[in-house]
């Protein structure tokens, strides 16, 4: 936190592990009181948190651990909305979000596929678009598509150019990497085998890569994901630097399986492309263990600690 403004942490779905992992993370990190705001209801937190940190009060309904309810969905939405309003007023330096339930959001009438889309609605200026970047130390994965049914995934030349350009800008601006080196996953097995297993690499992906290379961006030709992520795994096992500053995945599971498998406790979901950075744990509401005080706060700690870098 290199400026004087605090970050805000949204409680997320209170029927999940949000309040628990926020409490544990703040107790372990022991950050200055004036650097943290919490959007949520004080009754969800122990006295050691409510006495130390300032709250933006959002009233919570009855806690029903493990249940997706209209009340918890509305609460989740209002917490994030309040964080966005403070960001627009330039009263905070960053947003950390605890997990929410997409179904609870839908039940409460907020039909978004995730928090990224809500952030984009409230915070995007002009032609800005929010992008989903997962980060675990120097292992980074950008998703070209997010919460989309596999049968509906469509990768186009323009999409790759636009999203890669935003990523490149963020790596320079937010991560201070002067000349980012990018690796691009193919959509089809074996990068399409010259069209035998799919034509997207020939018709859309390679033309996008050629355009980006001509613009001075260091990016690979489309590479089979099963081969590409071996390089990431080898670097982690050998405790070496990643060979690429970011891996670009075509769809959700293609990118998230490797980073969660290799770095689950350190992985952070980061929203880039807007005027403010948002981070979040890489896991969900964990309804199955909610209320049991057994949740691991490592990913939430990592999400908060990212703001020490900016």
Buried (B, 14 or more C-beta within 10 A) or exposed (E): BEEEBBBBBBBBBBBBBBBBBBBBBBEEBEBEEEBBBBBBBBEBBEEEBBEBBEBBEBEBBEBBBBBBBBBBBBBBBBBBBBBBBBBBEEEBBBBBBBBBBBEBBBBBEBEBEBBBBBBBEBBBEEEEEBBBBBBBEBBBBBBBBBBBEEEEBEBBBEBBBBBBBBBBEBBBEBBEBEEBBBBBBBBBEBBBEEEEBBBBBBBBBBBBBEBBEEEEBBBBBBBBBEEBBEBBEEBBEEEEEBEBBBBBBBBBEBBBBBBBEBBBBBBBBBBBBBEBBBBBBBBBBBBEBBBEEEBBBBBBBBBBBBBEEB
